[in-house]
């Protein structure tokens, strides 16, 4: 009886040890973002998570926390910096607070069209910018398409810059975004994305600016009945990993994660194109009046922003390189 008891104890101990060893080989990556689960970015992340688990044979898995469960974009970046979170998705506009050169991507009317934007982001300029925040414990892995941003308002459409005068427009925590709205005559008001619906309802702001899927999935169209597609910026989203995690991964694990992220971009861009069409159709059906103002007056009014960077060699060089990209 005593022998059986000892054997049982040994079996239990071995099982426990094997379980511990198995767990230590597996790494669960915590990824948080502020978007709806129906957003193309979230769907692309799910594809990436499945891809990563397969190529790593289960050594690396990703647990996703959507809908601002773990905080706003800036809060998630700060969690990455202290190692309490592993990955997040943020707009390049928010990222500029941690990587100053990233502000170039938020300059109004910088890109000629989406094809031009993709060539810049996928090329040496964009890829170089992804590593600019490593000194702040943040590393960009890839860019997700976030389309173009336009104004939506409650009381009247925006046909010319003059229509923005006196309006409080919600912007991200981005100096570039604030400068753009100011140049066009509006009053920029930084508000967290998760608080914007209530702010619009209560009249804290008169409108905001974002891409069609975000306008639709946030249900802001319930409050704002005018969407003026001036496409002032093509600001991408960025998938970011904290260096606290990145430095703990071995070379093979880093390669698995980086390649899974890049492969997810292909899926996301296709999903985005479909979601953009669906969003525009849906908001029109909901009674939103969509207009397409002449861009030239808007382009003219924001030239002072470019003039401010003529004495900034780093940003000015990037601007000229982007303009020359074909």
N, C-alpha and C positions, 0 to 999 in steps of 0.2 A: 504493500500500500504506500509505504514511504517512497519506494522507488518510482511508482507511478506519479506521486505528487511532485517529486523532483524533476521527472521528465516533463510534466505539465508546465512547471515553472520555467524550465529551459526553453520549451516551445514558445511560451508567451514572450519571454525575453527576446528570443530570436526574431519573432514576428514584429515586435515593437521596434527592434533595431533596423530590420529590413524596411519597415514603414518609414522610419526617420530618414534612412538613406535615400529612399525613393523621393520623399518630399524635398530633401535638400537639393536634388538634381533638377527639380521642377521650379521654374520661376514664374510667378503670376504678376503680370504687369498691370498696374492700375491706370486706366485712361479715363479722364473726365472731360466733358465738354458741355456747352450750354444749349445745344440744338435739340430740336424735336427728333424723335426716333424715325420719323418719316422723311427726314432730310437726307439728301444724297450723300452728305459727308458721313452721317451716322451709318448709313448702309455700306459705304465704302470701308468704314472701320470694321464692320462686322465681317466683310469679305477678307480684310487684312488679318483679322484675328483668326479666322478659320485657316487661311493660307499659312500663317506663321505656325500654328499648332501642327499642321501637317508636315511642313518642311523640317521642323525641329523635332518631329516624332514625340510631341508632347512636352518637350523640355521648356518651351516658352509658350505661355498662354496669356491672353489679354482679357481683363474684365473691364467692361465699359460702363461708365456712370454718365448718362445723358441728362439733359434738361436742368443744368445747373445744380445737380444734386450736391456737388462738392464746392460750389461757389461760382462767382463770375469769372470771366476770362483772366482778368488781372489777378484775382485771388488764386486761381489754379496755377498761374505762372509762379506766384510766390510760394505755393505749396511744393512745386517742382524744385525751387531753389533751396528749400530746406530738406528735401528728400522725403516729404510726407506723401507725395504723389509722383507717379512715374512719367506720365505722358498727358498731353492735352492738345486741344485745337484752339487756336486764337486767330483773330484777324491780324493781318500785317500792320494795321493801324495801331493795335494795342501793343504789338511786338516792338514798335519803334521806341517805346519807353525803356526797353532793355537793350535794344540794338539800334543806336541812332541812325546808322546808314539806311536802315530799313524804311525810313520815312520817305525815301525816294519813290517807293512803290505806291504811296498814297497821294502823290501829286496829281492834281486834276488834269484830265485830258492828256496824260503822258503817253498812253498807248494808242496807236492808230486803230487797232481793232483787236479782237481776241487772238487771232493768229500771231500777231506781233507780240502780244503779252506772253503767250506760251513760249515763243522762241526766246524771249528774254529770261523767263523763269526757268526754263529747262536748260538754258545755256550757262556759260561761265559766270555771267553777272548774277543771275538768280541763285545758282548753286553756291557761289561765294558768299552771298548774303546769309545763307542758312547757317553758316558757322560763325557769324559775327557776334552772337550773344554767348559764346562758350565761356567768356570771362565772367558772365553773370549766371553760370551754371545751367545754361539752356542751349540746346542744340536742335536746329531745325532739320527735319528728315525729308520733307517734301512739301509741295504746294498743292492745295485743292482749289479747284475752280470755284470762285464766288461770284462769277458774272460781273455785271456792272451795277453801280449804285446810282439811284435816282431819288428825287424828292417825292414824298407823299405828304399831303396836307389835309386838314379838316374842312376849311371854309371855301377855298378857291384853288384853281390849278395854278401852277407856276409856268407861265408862258415866256417871261423874260426875267432877268435878275431883279428888276424893280419889284416884281411880285413877292420877293423874299424880304423886302424891307419891312422891319418892324415885327417879323415873325421869329418866334423862339423855336429853333430847330435842334432836335436831339442829335448829338454826335457821340462818337466813341471818345474814350480818353486818349485823344490823339491831337497833338499840336497842329499837325498838318490838316486834319479834318476841320478843326476850329478856324484855322487861318482861311481855309477855302470858303466856309460859310460866311465869315466876316467880309471877305473880298466881294462876295456876291450880295452883301447888304443885310444878311440875316444875323440873328443873335444866337451863336452856338451855345448849346446847353448840354454838357456831358451828363448822361444818365445811364445806369446799368441796363443792359438789354432786358433782363428779367423784370425790371420795374417800369419799362416803357409803356406797356398797355395802360396801366393805371394812371401814369403821368399824362397820357393823351386824353383819357376819359375825364380827368380832373382839370384839364386845361393848363397843366404846368408847362407844357410845350404845345406849339401849334402844328407841329409836324415832325418828320424825321427823314432819313434817307437810308435806303438799303436796296438790295436786289429783289426781284420778284418772288422767289421762293420764300425768302425770309419774311417779306411783307405778308405773304399769304399764310404760311404756317404759324406765324405769330398771332394771326387773326387781327392784326392792326387795321385791316380793311374794314372791320366792323365800325371803326371810329373815323378813319380817314377815307374819304370818298373820292379823293383826287390823287392820281398817280401820274407824275410828269416825268417822262423818260428822257432825261437829258444825258444819262450815262456819264456823269462827271468823273467817276473813278472806276478802275477795274482792279480793285484791291483784293488780292488772293487771301485765302485762309492758309494757315501754316500748321502742320503737324509737328509738335515739339516734344522732345524727350529731355528729361533732366539729366545732367551729366552725373548726378549721384547714381542713377541707374546705369547709364551708358558706360561709365568707367568700371562698373562691376561685371559687365558682360565680357566674355572672352571674344576673340576676333571672329570666330565662327558665329557666335550668337549675335554680334553686332551686324554681321553680313546678312544673317537671316532676317533680322528686324528691318534693316535698311531696304533690302530688296522687296520684302513684303509690303512696306510702305509705298515704294515706287510703283509696284504692280497695282496697288489699290487706286493710284491716281488715274490710271487708264479707265477703270470701272467708274470712278467718280465723275470724270468728265462726261462720259456717256449718260450717266444718270442725271447729271446736272442739266444737260441740254434738254432732256425730256421733261424734267421738273420745271424748268423755266417756262416752257410752252404751257404746261398744265396749270401753273400758277397764274399766268396772264389770263388764260381762259376762265379760270375759277373766279378771279377778282372781278372780271367784267360781268360774269353771270350774277355776282353778288351786288352789282350796281355801282361799282367803282368806275369813274370816268377816266380813261387813259388818254393822255395827249403826248405829242412828240414835239417839244419846242425846238426852235432853231438854236443850234449849239453855238454859233459864232459869237453872239453877245456874251455868253457865259465864258467862252474861251478867252475873249478879250479882257473880261473883268478879273480873271485870275492870273494874268501875266505878271502882276506885281509879286506874286509868290515866287515865281522863277527868278525874277530880278534879285530877290533877297538872297538867293543861293549862288549868285555870281561870285561872291567873295568867300564862298565855302568850297575850297578845291575838291574835297572828297565827293560831296554831293553833286557839284557841278560836273565833275568828270563822269560820274555815273549817269547823269541826265544826258550828256552828249553821247555816251556809249550806247544808251538805250535808244536814242533817236536814230543812231546810225545802224542799229540792228535791222537786218532785212530777212 
